[in-house]
Amino acid sequence: MLTRTKINIFLTIIIIIFSILNIVWNNELRLLFKEHRETQTVNQRLLSINKQLLTEYSKKISGGEIQRKAVTELGMKLPLKTKKIELL
């Protein structure tokens, strides 16, 4: 039969093992959170650079350039008649 001392030693060892595992787990979570934060920062920088490049590109393309591409590449025709809409 197990004595009270053996049971206490067994429980103490289990508590120590769980404490060590808890410390390791918390450290891994901390490192994962730090990596996630750094990745999120890099992603935000890339998104802002992408938006900046898109705005610069849209500024470079004028309405005439869009119209020329529509006529030559897409085969669209220029409107012959336009209606003027008046607001009340």
Residue pairs with C-beta under 8 A, 6 or more apart in sequence:
2 10
67 78
70 76
71 77
71 78
